[in-house]
Amino acid sequence: MTAVPRPPAPPRPATRRPVNRRAALEWVAVHSLGLALGLAFALPVVFVFLTAVMSDEQAFGEDLWPREWHWGNFAEVFETAPLLTYLGNSLLYSLLATAGMLLSSIPAAYALAKLRWRGRNTVFLLVVAAMMLPPQVTAVPLYDAWSSLGLTGSLWPLVAPYFLFDAFSVFLLRQFMLTIPQSYVDAARVDGCSELQTLLRVVVPMARPGIAATALFCFLYTWNDYFGPLLYTSEVPERWTLSLALSSFKGMHQVEWNLSMAVTLLIMLPAIVLFAFAQRSFVRGITFTGVKG
């Protein structure tokens, strides 16, 4: 006997779930401040982008939306000014300064946080006092010292101080290292580790979020630094950074706002990408969550 196949059951009509308007309104009410702040920060970036793809005439007018998208503005700025040279100078300045800051600030922060020695609190107060000292106060004597050494007109006066001392980085790393339990450090010493081994094998891996946040702070500060390159490299255009070149670019092209905005967007892009990849470590380092597990 052959079984007669049953006809397939008719598909059930798709039922739409009722939209919970109250929950949606509550979500908007709870996140309203964050949405407003996000919109306030995003609007200038959108304005810069829209102006960068406009024509010269439209960028100077009152239009907020481009009639034609001129993507060639981003290529034209490289023909107008040697931006690749300025980009290399900015990367060299920021990367060397960040590396020098980490090499000098991590041992200093470890000594202030985990070592007990006479005068530790006094030295920490001096670090805090150095943090409050404006850089303009020491600009004249430092410039005189670098000028006597014949190093003005180069990036050395900008990079070398980070290999010696950076008060803000020492303070930030010291505060994070204080959240690391002392028992880990004592256990490493009992196992026979020296202070250098304890720092490299125990403290540095556990303080990775704080180190990442401090490095990001230093990189962004040096990337956007204008006063230092203006003071030491203004007379040598081959040593200009992007921030200094952008100012002179606006002076040479006062009417070509589309090109100026294109350069601005290109300068902002590396910082935005870096922060997007390091956001989690940055937030963990700032909140000082301590050690988990």
C-alpha positions as CSV (number, residue, x, y, z in Angstrom):
1,M,0.0,0.0,0.0
2,T,1.2,3.5,-0.8
3,A,0.8,6.3,1.7
4,V,-1.1,9.3,0.3
5,P,1.0,12.4,1.0
6,R,-0.7,15.0,3.1
7,P,-1.0,18.5,1.7
8,P,1.3,21.0,3.3
9,A,-0.2,23.1,6.0
10,P,-0.9,26.6,5.0
11,P,1.6,29.1,6.3
12,R,0.5,31.0,9.4
13,P,0.1,34.7,8.9
14,A,3.0,36.7,10.3
15,T,1.9,38.4,13.5
16,R,3.4,41.8,14.2
17,R,4.5,42.4,17.7
18,P,3.0,45.5,19.1
19,V,5.5,48.2,19.4
20,N,6.1,49.2,23.0
21,R,6.0,52.9,22.6
22,R,6.4,53.5,26.3
23,A,9.7,51.5,26.3
24,A,10.9,53.4,23.3
25,L,10.1,56.7,24.9
26,E,11.8,55.6,28.1
27,W,14.9,54.7,26.2
28,V,15.0,58.0,24.5
29,A,14.5,59.8,27.8
30,V,17.3,57.9,29.5
31,H,19.8,58.4,26.6
32,S,18.7,61.9,25.7
33,L,21.7,63.5,27.2
34,G,24.1,61.1,25.4
35,L,22.2,61.5,22.1
36,A,22.4,65.3,22.4
37,L,26.2,65.2,23.2
38,G,26.8,62.8,20.4
39,L,24.9,65.0,18.0
40,A,26.8,68.1,19.2
41,F,30.2,66.4,18.6
42,A,29.2,64.8,15.3
43,L,27.8,68.0,13.6
44,P,31.1,69.8,13.3
45,V,32.7,66.7,11.7
46,V,29.8,66.4,9.3
47,F,30.1,70.1,8.4
48,V,33.9,69.7,7.8
49,F,33.2,66.7,5.5
50,L,30.5,68.4,3.5
51,T,32.6,71.5,3.0
52,A,35.6,69.4,2.0
53,V,33.7,67.9,-1.0
54,M,32.2,71.2,-2.2
55,S,33.4,73.4,-5.0
56,D,35.3,76.6,-4.3
57,E,32.4,78.8,-5.1
58,Q,29.9,76.8,-3.1
59,A,32.1,76.5,0.0
60,F,32.3,80.3,0.1
61,G,28.5,80.6,-0.2
62,E,25.7,79.8,2.2
63,D,24.9,76.2,1.0
64,L,25.2,73.5,3.6
65,W,24.8,70.5,1.2
66,P,27.1,70.1,-1.8
67,R,25.4,70.4,-5.3
68,E,28.3,68.3,-6.8
69,W,30.7,66.0,-4.9
70,H,34.2,67.0,-5.6
71,W,36.3,64.1,-4.3
72,G,39.3,65.4,-6.1
73,N,39.8,68.0,-3.4
74,F,41.5,65.4,-1.2
75,A,44.0,64.7,-4.0
76,E,44.5,68.4,-4.8
77,V,45.7,69.2,-1.3
78,F,48.7,66.9,-1.8
79,E,49.6,68.8,-5.0
80,T,49.2,72.2,-3.3
81,A,51.4,71.5,-0.3
82,P,53.9,68.7,0.7
83,L,51.5,67.0,3.1
84,L,53.3,63.7,3.1
85,T,56.4,65.5,4.5
86,Y,54.3,67.1,7.2
87,L,52.6,63.8,7.9
88,G,56.0,62.1,8.4
89,N,57.1,64.9,10.8
90,S,53.9,64.6,12.8
91,L,54.2,60.8,13.0
92,L,57.8,61.0,14.0
93,Y,57.1,63.6,16.7
94,S,54.1,61.7,18.1
95,L,55.6,58.2,18.1
96,L,59.0,59.2,19.5
97,A,57.4,61.3,22.2
98,T,55.0,58.6,23.2
99,A,57.8,56.0,23.3
100,G,60.0,58.3,25.3
101,M,57.1,59.1,27.7
102,L,56.5,55.4,28.4
103,L,60.2,54.6,28.9
104,S,60.6,57.4,31.4
105,S,57.2,57.6,33.1
106,I,56.5,53.9,33.8
107,P,59.6,53.4,36.1
108,A,59.0,56.7,37.8
109,A,55.3,55.8,38.4
110,Y,56.3,52.4,39.8
111,A,58.8,54.0,42.2
112,L,56.2,56.4,43.5
113,A,53.5,53.8,43.8
114,K,55.1,50.5,44.9
115,L,58.5,51.4,46.4
116,R,58.9,52.8,49.9
117,W,61.8,55.3,50.2
118,R,62.4,58.5,52.1
119,G,61.0,61.6,50.4
120,R,58.5,59.8,48.2
121,N,55.6,62.0,49.1
122,T,57.7,65.1,48.6
123,V,58.7,64.0,45.1
124,F,55.1,63.3,44.3
125,L,54.1,66.8,45.4
126,L,56.8,68.1,43.1
127,V,55.3,66.1,40.2
128,V,51.9,67.6,40.9
129,A,53.4,71.1,41.1
130,A,55.1,70.5,37.7
131,M,51.8,69.5,36.3
132,M,50.3,72.8,37.3
133,L,53.2,74.8,35.7
134,P,52.1,76.3,32.3
135,P,54.4,75.4,29.5
136,Q,54.6,79.1,28.4
137,V,56.5,79.8,31.7
138,T,59.5,77.6,30.7
139,A,59.3,78.4,27.0
140,V,61.9,81.2,27.0
141,P,64.7,79.5,29.1
142,L,64.1,76.2,27.2
143,Y,64.3,77.9,23.9
144,D,67.5,79.6,25.0
145,A,69.0,76.3,26.1
146,W,68.1,74.5,22.8
147,S,69.3,77.4,20.8
148,S,72.7,77.4,22.5
149,L,73.0,73.7,21.6
150,G,72.1,74.5,17.9
151,L,69.1,72.2,17.8
152,T,66.4,74.7,17.0
153,G,64.8,74.2,13.6
154,S,64.5,70.4,14.2
155,L,62.2,68.0,16.1
156,W,64.7,67.3,18.9
157,P,63.6,70.0,21.2
158,L,60.1,68.6,21.0
159,V,60.9,64.9,21.4
160,A,63.8,64.9,23.9
161,P,61.9,66.3,26.9
162,Y,59.6,63.2,26.9
163,F,62.5,60.9,27.4
164,L,63.3,62.8,30.6
165,F,60.1,63.6,32.5
166,D,56.4,64.1,31.8
167,A,54.5,65.1,35.0
168,F,51.0,64.3,33.8
169,S,51.9,60.8,32.5
170,V,53.7,60.0,35.8
171,F,50.7,61.1,37.8
172,L,48.2,59.2,35.7
173,L,50.3,56.0,35.8
174,R,51.0,56.3,39.5
175,Q,47.3,56.6,40.3
176,F,46.6,53.5,38.2
177,M,49.4,51.4,39.7
178,L,48.1,52.2,43.2
179,T,45.0,50.1,42.3
180,I,47.2,47.0,41.8
181,P,47.2,44.9,45.0
182,Q,50.5,45.0,46.8
183,S,50.3,41.3,47.4
184,Y,51.2,40.6,43.7
185,V,54.3,42.7,44.0
186,D,55.3,41.1,47.3
187,A,54.7,37.6,45.9
188,A,57.0,38.4,43.0
189,R,59.7,39.6,45.4
190,V,59.4,36.4,47.5
191,D,59.9,34.3,44.3
192,G,63.2,36.1,43.8
193,C,62.3,38.7,41.2
194,S,64.3,41.9,41.1
195,E,62.5,45.2,41.0
196,L,63.0,45.4,37.2
197,Q,61.6,41.9,36.8
198,T,58.6,42.7,39.0
199,L,57.9,45.8,37.0
200,L,58.1,44.1,33.6
201,R,56.5,40.8,34.5
202,V,53.9,41.8,37.1
203,V,53.1,45.5,37.1
204,V,53.2,46.3,33.4
205,P,50.9,43.5,32.3
206,M,48.4,44.4,35.0
207,A,48.6,48.1,34.3
208,R,48.1,47.7,30.6
209,P,44.8,49.7,30.4
210,G,46.4,52.6,32.3
211,I,49.5,52.5,30.0
212,A,47.3,52.5,26.9
213,A,45.3,55.5,28.2
214,T,48.4,57.4,29.0
215,A,50.0,56.6,25.6
216,L,46.8,57.7,23.9
217,F,46.8,61.0,25.8
218,C,50.4,61.7,24.8
219,F,49.9,60.8,21.2
220,L,46.8,63.0,20.8
221,Y,48.5,65.9,22.6
222,T,51.6,65.8,20.4
223,W,49.6,65.1,17.2
224,N,47.6,68.3,17.9
225,D,50.4,70.3,19.3
226,Y,50.8,73.7,17.7
227,F,52.8,75.8,20.2
228,G,55.9,73.6,20.2
229,P,56.3,73.2,16.5
230,L,55.6,76.9,16.0
231,L,58.3,77.8,18.6
232,Y,61.1,75.5,17.3
233,T,60.4,74.7,13.6
234,S,58.5,77.8,12.3
235,E,61.6,79.0,10.3
236,V,62.2,75.6,8.7
237,P,59.2,74.5,6.6
238,E,60.7,71.0,6.0
239,R,60.3,70.3,9.7
240,W,56.7,71.5,10.0
241,T,54.0,69.2,11.5
242,L,50.5,68.9,10.2
243,S,49.0,71.3,12.8
244,L,51.5,74.0,11.9
245,A,51.1,73.4,8.2
246,L,47.3,73.6,8.5
247,S,47.6,77.1,9.9
248,S,49.9,78.3,7.1
249,F,47.7,76.5,4.6
250,K,44.7,78.5,5.7
251,G,46.8,81.7,5.4
252,M,47.9,80.9,1.9
253,H,44.4,79.9,0.8
254,Q,42.0,82.1,2.7
255,V,39.2,81.7,0.2
256,E,39.6,78.0,-0.7
257,W,37.7,76.7,2.3
258,N,37.0,73.4,0.6
259,L,40.7,72.6,0.5
260,S,41.3,73.8,4.0
261,M,38.5,71.5,5.3
262,A,39.9,68.6,3.2
263,V,43.3,69.0,5.0
264,T,41.5,69.3,8.4
265,L,39.6,66.0,7.7
266,L,42.8,64.3,6.7
267,I,44.5,65.4,10.0
268,M,41.5,64.3,12.1
269,L,41.3,60.9,10.5
270,P,44.4,59.2,12.2
271,A,43.3,60.4,15.6
272,I,39.7,59.2,15.1
273,V,40.9,55.7,13.9
274,L,43.3,55.4,16.8
275,F,40.7,56.3,19.4
276,A,38.2,53.9,17.8
277,F,40.6,51.0,18.2
278,A,41.9,51.9,21.7
279,Q,38.5,53.1,23.1
280,R,38.1,50.1,25.4
281,S,41.6,50.4,26.9
282,F,41.2,54.1,27.2
283,V,38.0,53.9,29.1
284,R,39.3,51.2,31.4
285,G,42.5,53.2,32.1
286,I,40.5,56.4,32.9
287,T,38.0,54.8,35.2
288,F,40.8,53.1,37.3
289,T,38.9,49.8,37.6
290,G,41.8,48.0,39.2
291,V,42.6,44.3,38.7
292,K,40.0,41.7,38.0
293,G,40.2,38.0,38.5
